[in-house]
Structures are given as C-alpha cells and as structure tokens.
C-alpha cells in the first residue's frame, strides 16, 4: 500500500496497481490527485522489477474527469504544475505495459488517461464521454493525439466535437476498449490478463513497448534499424535461451531479466 491520500499504490511480484481513490467523488480529479499520480507514475517507470501496471478506480467509477464540485466550491486548491499534464505521456511511454481497468464512468481527462494506456478493458456498466465541449473547454491529457490513433481521426473528432455519452458495447465496437467483461467478474478477468503479462520476459516486453512508442514517430526504414538492433539484443539474452529450454521441456520459463 502507499502513503498517498488520493491514490492507492500496490506492488505484487512484477505487477503494480494504481487505483484512483476518491470514490465519494467518483474519482474526480483535483490538483492533489494529479500531483500524487504524476509522482507515483514517475517512480513506477524507474522500477526495474515492474513489468505491468494496472490503472483503475475505486468504487463505481474509473474517472469522470475534473471534480467540478471541488473546482467551484471556493476551497483553494494547490496549483497544477505543467509537468502534471504529462501523466498521459508517462502512461503511454514508460517501458512497462499499462492496462486501464475501466470499472465505470470514464470521461474527460479520465478518458485521456485510459487512451494513454497500452490496453483497455471495460466493465459492462462503463460509460464514456469526451466531455470537454460540454463544459466549454478545449481539452487536455492528450486525447486528440491518442484517440485518433486508436479509433481513427474522423470518429475521434466526432466524439470530441459532439461530446455524446456512449456505453461499453459501443466502446468495444469502436475499438476503444480491447474487451468488455461482465460486471460480476470484471476485476478477476482483468487481473488474469495483468498476471499473465507480469510473467512475461522483462527485457522483451520492455523493448517491445519501446518499439511501439518509437514506431509512432519514426519513418519505417529508420524504425526497422532500431527494431532489428533490439531484436538481436533480446534474442541473445539468457531469457531467450530459458524460453527455448522451457518450450522444449514443456514447463513455465523462469525469467531473470538478463
């Protein structure tokens, strides 16, 4: 468990779980939450033992975006530093597989954070909304960069400009989420995926994540040069030799990260 007040941070084996923990406010975002989440993700990204990160919410929501009640209550909040808006960058670029467990309402900045993750799984009751147009704000957390890469440019623009709510089934049809699970088994189903990822070869999965990040911004020929170097390096690792032996011996591999 963690010492944070607005998030929970847990590590079990090679997996980390970060839970937005303001259930009474549906995990609405306040400045403290942004600060704590940015700090936590920075630490996770540097932890060599962690291979996969589950990012989810406490209670019945994932994250509906900003806590509008808190912002209009008159209670002074701590200022948001510019680096806090790079939470999406950390989720998207860190050399760990990031998994959004969307356990309920997901909107605004919360949707941006979900889009920044490598994989997204939703419970059947989850709802989605870009939300920003409804409160006359242009938007943050990288949604217009991330969402078109997931569902296509025209559909992403429509979701942002029209700001209409849609359900988990539509999110799956659009390709926004990888899969929708029943409410009753959602956490168990997502945990099974995260556990499988946490047992992956650490060198290979970290370098594979880097491949995807680099491929978004590099010409094909330049990317293949980098990909080939990583392929050769991981292919000559002790983990690869162990994977071959385990396959031939019909057992689970025991990876050491070297």
QUITA-V913142 format. One line per field, one symbol per residue. ss: DSSP state (2 for helix, 1 for strand, 0 for the rest). phi: phi as a letter, one per 40 degrees, with the letter a starting at -180 (. if undefined). A space follows every 10 residues. Layout:
ss->???
phi->???
This chain:
ss->0000001111 1100111111 0022200010 2222222222 2222220000 0111111000 1110010222 2000000000 0222222222 2220001111 1100111022 2222220011 1110001110 0222200000 0022222222 2022222222 2200011222 2222000011 1022222222 2222222200 0222222222 2222200002 2222222222 2222200222 2222222220 00000000
phi->.bcccbbbbb bbgbbbbbbc bbccbfgccb dccccccccc cccccccccc babcbabcgb bcacgccccc cbcgccbccc cdccccdccc ccbdcbcbbc cccidbafcc cdccccccbb bbccccbbac gcccbfbcha ggdccccdcc bhccccdccc ccfbcacccc ccccgcbcab bddcbdcccc dccccccccc cccccccccc dcccccbbcd ccccdccccc cccccbcccc cccccccccf accbcbga
